[in-house]
Amino acid sequence: MQRNIHLAVFAAFALLGTQAWAFTPPSSPTYCPWPAWKLPDAQPGDPIVYTDPHGVQYTKPQIDSAYDQVCWQQDPPDTGSRDSWLTANYIAANGPPERYAYGPSQYEGLDLYRSLVGPPGQAKKAPTMIFIHGGAWRGGSASGSGYFAENFVQAGANLVILDFINVTQTVGVDGKPDKNLITMAEQVRAGVAWVYQNAKRLGLDPNGIYVSGHSSGGHLCGVVMTTDWAARGLPSNFIKGAVCASGMYDLVPASLSARNLYLNFQLGNTISELSPIQHINNIHAPIVLGHGTKETPEFQRQSDDFYTVLKAAGKDVKLIVAPGYNHFEFAETFANPYGPMGRASLELMGLEPGAALR
C-alpha cells in the first residue's frame, strides 16, 4: 500500500483532472454546431434514427445533441474550475487522501478520505461511500471529486473515489486501441469488490458499503448495482445502497449518438451486458436516482424510465428531479449536505449533516 503525501502534486493533478474533461466536448465531432440548450431542428429529409419508449423521434443530429451534455451547459468552464479550487482548498486544510492500488495496472487506484471520529465507536461502524466519477467514459479522475469529502467525512462516513481506465486508453489483444467499455466496467467492479474484500484491513466496516456516481459514473453505478455478485463469489447484497445521478441505463440510444466515434458499442456484448435496465433482478438494495431539469431530454428520460421500471418491479427506488440544475452543476450537489445528491447520500447511510463534528 502507498500513501500519497505530496500535496503540491496532488493539487496540481486535481486541477488538471477536472478541467481536462470539463472543456472537452464528450461526444460531438464539432463543438455545439447547433444553438446550445435546445435540440437542433429536424431538417427535411433527415431520417429518424431513434424513437424513444414514449414515441419521441430523433434524427441523427438530434440524438447527437441529446447525448452531448457540454452543449447544454451555459458556461462550461465554471464547474471545472470550481471543482478544482474546492478540492485544492479541502486538501490544503485537511491533507491528501490515502492512496491504494486495487489492481495491477496504472489506472486501478483509489483515494480514501477517512471519516472524522465523531461519537465513541463511530469510526468502527462508519459507512463507506464509493464514488464513481463521470467524464463521458473518456475522462475524469478521482482527484476531480475530492471536494465531496468534506460533506461525507464530517457526517461520519468514509469516502472512496475510484480511478479506472477510460475507453480511449483500452487496447485489445493485438495491442491496438479497442474503445472497450467492458474493460472499463470490469475495473470499476474490481475496485468496488476490492474495497469490500479489504475493508477490515483498511479499518472499514464491510457491512456498510455504498456506491454512487454521476453521468458516465452514474451509468457505471447502475452497472455495479445490477452485477450478479454471487456469480463472482461475493455476497449478492454486500452493497447496501446506491445513489446514481444523471446516468444512462439503456445503452441502445447512446450507441446511436456521436459517442460511438470514440466508444465501440458493438464490441462483444457491450450493449446488453452493460445496460442496467436489462439486469434489474440483480438489485438487492435501495437505489436513489436523480437528474436536473436543465439536462438533455434523453438524460432526463433515462433516469425517469429506469425509475419506472424499477418501481414496477417492486424495487426500493426513489427519484429526485432537481429544478434548475444542469448536468455539471448537479454533480456538485454531492458535496453539499443540503443539496439533492448530498442529502440523499447521507439519508441513505442513515447519517446527519456534520454529525461527526458534534
N, C-alpha and C positions, 0 to 999 in steps of 0.2 A: 504494500500500500504506500501511496505517496501523498503528501500533503502539499498543496501549492501555497507557498508563503511569500511569493513575490508580488507585493501589492501593485507596484507600478505596471508590471507586465500584464497582470490580470485586468486592471482598469483599462489599459490600452486595448486589450483584446475585447473587452466588453464594448468599448466604443466602436471598434471596427465591426464586431459581430452583428450588432443590431443595425447599424447604419447601412451595411452592405446590402441586406435584403430589403430594407425599407425603401431604398432608392431604385431597386431593380424591378421592372415590370415582371410579374410572376408568370405570365402566360403569353400575352400578345406579342407577335413578332415586331410590331411597331408600337410606340408608346401612345396609347389612347388616340387612335386615329379617328375617333368619333367624339362628339361633345361629351365631356365627362358627366357622371352622375345620372345617366339615363342610358337605356338601350338604344343602339342605332336604329333608325327607321328601316323597315324591310323595303328592299328595292324591288321593282317589277322584275319578275323572272327569277328571283332568288329562291332556290329550293328550300324546303323545310327539312332540317336535319334532325330535329328532336321535338317530340311532343311530350310534355310532362304529364304526370298522372291526372292532372286536373284539366287537360285539354289545351294548355297554353303552348303555342307553337313557336319555334325558334329557327331563324335562318343561321347560317354559319357565322356571320359577323355578330349576330345577337347572342349565340351561345358562347362565343369567344368573350364577349363583354360580360356575360353573366358569370363567368368563371375567372374574371380578372379584377381582383379587389382594388388594385392600385388605382384604376381609372374611376373608382367610386369613392376615393378619399380626396377631400377637397384640398388638403395641404400635406402631401406625402412626407416631406422631411421631418415634420414636427414630432410625430410619435417616436421615431427612431432616435432623435436627439434627446428627447425627454427620457426615454428608457435608459440610454447610456449614462446620462447625467445622474439619474436616480440610483442606478446600480453602483456607479463610482462613489457616490455620496454614502451609500449604505456600507460599502466595503471599507471606505476610509474611517467610518465611525466604529465599525464592528469587526473588522478583519475579514480576510477572504474565507471562502468555504473550504471544507476538506475536499480533497480531490481523490477519487478512486477510479481504477480501471475495472470494468466488468467483463471485458473481453480482450482478445489478443490484438486487435487492430488499433491503429492510432485514433480511430473515430470513437471507440467504445469506452467512454468515460462518463463520470457524473460528478456533480457538485452537491455536497451535503451541507446544508445550513442547519445546525442543531437548535432545538427548542431551548428557550430560556428555562431555568429550573422551575420557577413557579412554586406552587404549594408543595408541601412534603410528599415525596413519592411520585411527583408529576413526571420527572424525567424518565422513569422506568415504564410508564404507561402512556407516554406521549405518542399520539398517532403520527404517521408519516405520510405526507402528500408527495407523490411522484408527479412532476410536471413534464409534459412533452411539448417542446416548443414548436412553433409554426415556422413558415418560411417557404410556402408553396412547394414543399417536398424537395426544394433545391437550395435552401439556405437556412440561416438562423443558427443560433448556438445557445448553449446553456447559460453562458455569461449574459446574454441579452435579456434574460428574465430574472437576473439576480435580485433586482429590487423588490420582487414579490416577497422575499424572505422576511422583511420586517413585519408584514401582516401575519405570517404563519408562526414565526418563532415567538412573537410577543403574545400570540394567542395560546401558545403551548404545544405547537406542532413542529415536527421536523419537516424540512423541505428538501427534497431531492429533485434536481433538474438534470435530465439526461442529455448527453451529446450522442450523436449517431451519424452514420454515413448519410449522404443525400444522393438523389438519383443521378446527379451529374458526376458523381465520384465512383459509382459502381462499375465493375468490369466483369465480363464473362470469363469462361474457362479459357478462351483464346487470348485473354489479356486486353481485349478491346472494350471500350465503354459500351454498356448494355442498357442503361437507363432503367435500372431494375428496382421497382418499388417493393418487391417481395424481400429483397435483401435488406432494405431499409426497415421494413416492418419487423423482420426477424431480429434485427439488432435492438429495436425498441422492446420487443417481447423479452429478449435476453436480459436487457437492463432491468426491467421490472422484476423478472424472476430472480435475478441476482440479489436485488435488494431484499426480497423475501427470504431467500436461502441464506443470506449472510447477516440477517437482521440482528441476531443475538451477538455475533462477533462485533458488529458495529455499535452495539448498545441500543438497538432499536427494538420496538415491540413488533414481532412478526404477526401478531393478531390485530394490528392497527394500520394496515397498508391500504392507501387510497391512490387513485390516479386522476389526472386531469390533463387537459391540453387545449390548445387554441389553433384554429384554422387547419392546416395540414396536420398539426399536432392534435387537433380535435378529432380529425379522421382517425389518426393512429390511436388515440384514446379509445375510440369506438372499436377499433381492431383488437386492442388489448382486452376490452371487456367482452368481446364475442369470440375470444380464443378458447378452444377446447383444452383447458389447462390440465384436466385429468389425463388426457391422451399424452401429455408431456410430462407426466409423473408428478404433478403438483396438485394440491387440493383445488377443486373446482371453484371454491369460494374464498380463496385466500385474499382476494381483493375485496375490500369491504364497501366500496362505493366509488363513483366517478363523477366528475364534472367535465363535460365535453362542450366546449364553446366554439361556435361558428365552424363546425366541421362538415365534412361530406361523408355521407353514409351509404350512398349508391354511386359507384364509380362510372356507371354507364354514361350519363350525360357529360361528366368531366372528360371522359375519353373522347368525346366528340368535339371538344374545345381545342383551342390552340395549345393547351397544356401538353397535348400529345407530341408537340415538337421536341420536348426535352424529356418526356417520360414514355416508356414503351408499355402502354396499357395492354397490348396484345401478347406480351411475354408470358408464357405459361398460363397459369390460371389467375392472373393478377386481378381481373375484374370480379370474378366470382369469389375468389378466396378472400379478397380484401374489401369487399362491400359489406360493412357490418349489418346492414338491413337484411342480408341473406342468412345471418347466423345468430339470430336473437335467442335461440334456445340455449345458447351457452352463457347467457346473462344470469347471474345469481346474486346480484347486489343492486342497491338503488343507483339510479343514474339521474343526474341533472343535465339537461340540455339548455343551451341558450344562444341567442343571437341578438344583434342590434337591428333597429328598424331602418337604418341607413346602409345596411349591407345590400349586396346584389340580390335580385329576386330569387336566384337559384340557391344562394347560400341560406336565405331565409327559409325557402321551401324545404330544403334538405333536412333542416332541424325539425321543422313543423311536421313533415311527413314521417320522420323517424319516430318522433314522439307519438304520433297517431298509431303507428304500427305497434310500438311497444305497449302503449296503453291498452290497445285491443287484445294484446297477448297476455294481459294481466301482470305486466312487469311494474315494478316500483319506479316510476319515472315522473319527473317534473320538468316543465318547460318554462323558461324565463325569456320573455320578449322585452328587451330594454329599449324604450323610446329614445331617439336622438343620438344613438351611438353608431358610428361607422365601424367597419371591420377592425381597424387597428386600434381605435380608442377602446373597443370592447375588451381587448386583451388586457389593457391596463387596469381593468377593474378587479383583476385577481389580486392586485397589490393593496386594495382598499377594503378594509373590513366592513365598510358600509356600501361598497359598490356591488353590482349584481353578482358577479362571479366570486368576489372575495367573501361576501356574506354567505353565498350558497356553499362555498367550500368549508367555511368554519361550521356552519349549521350541520352539514353532512357528517363532520367529525365530532359533533357534539361540543364544540368549543365556543367561547365568547371572545369578542374583541379585547385584546390586551390582558387576558386572564392571567398570563404568566408574570405580569408586572405587579400583581396585587400581593 
